[in-house]
Amino acid sequence: MIFDKFKPDHYYSSLDKIDFSNFVHYDDIIFDYDNTLTAWNGEIPYKISQKLDSLSKKFRLFVFSNGNQKRIEKSCGELPIKAYGNCHKPCRSKAVQIIISEKINPEKTLFIGDNLITDIFFANNLNLTTILLDPLRKKEFFLTKFWRICEKAIKPFLKLRKDENQS
């Protein structure tokens, strides 16, 4: 189907709804930043910082963001996560360079993000296992608002069901 590249492998309302024990055969997790780990242009909340710290004991953690590199690095600060900004998602070129340099195995990597186009389409084109989250907030960068309009047109064709609601 034409929309398959936009369909996530898993869908949850928030990071805390994911049972990571279901993903023990993965080595790495790549996160989107804005509206996935933090509100747009915000700082990572303590609760999410604690979750990242816990996850870092089992996985290597990365951020691939379209946001400014210095802002992303500063916000990730002391967290056990390697941050990459200015990734130009959904384009793959910078991500491919990072994946090669970090020796990331796509078959053993989760990508977690909040946008069907800049995250899920992007990660599916890299052959990563994808997890879609609901955005943390409605406030977003102006270009992200454009992607949301496109996303709204695509979503009905995907028939998404949240994993936490399935038995």
Steps between C-alpha positions, in 0.01 A plus 500: 500500500614853427483601868699205644812711552299730730366220720680446832578151627363602840289788630474626860357812656821578691847374584392373841243268336772299321599172664864485394529140619326419168801643318792327674642369170579859395833670571428865420218750529491818294260771619360803330539797733231771479156378607638150560740555793405858577250766404616698196790727593490373859719304735472127565276447805639321804267199456624445143862554610454221753352274232795570268744426780328166563491414127870580462582197715356273229531700175724753332296820469505762227304809399452584131340844487435767243561751778815703554799282594617724786150523652454123483846426647448754779160360592627140499793618712582237760257243364639169370392580144695604192329794334499591132326814380445650155415153364273630220241226549329352299813511280728207579850616405622633839335210686674244278837663583422487873379139482823397330727699734320376815483141370122491548339180373160596350362152569564547873393863530176665610406848384253689720333817377176697487465583129399265217712683242811635671530199730314188386540540121862600561577202726312249283719610208802413715350155581470579871221367721270796558296613797260791466407704808236768533665845503566635850354845419313679223748791485747432218751651262324656197639244255383215723148643470526442123603137559201461736262607222652233273487248784131572560428409136695172525388373843151377403651259245727341761230373738729547799432325830696571815693200626414574864129452415548158342476182704 
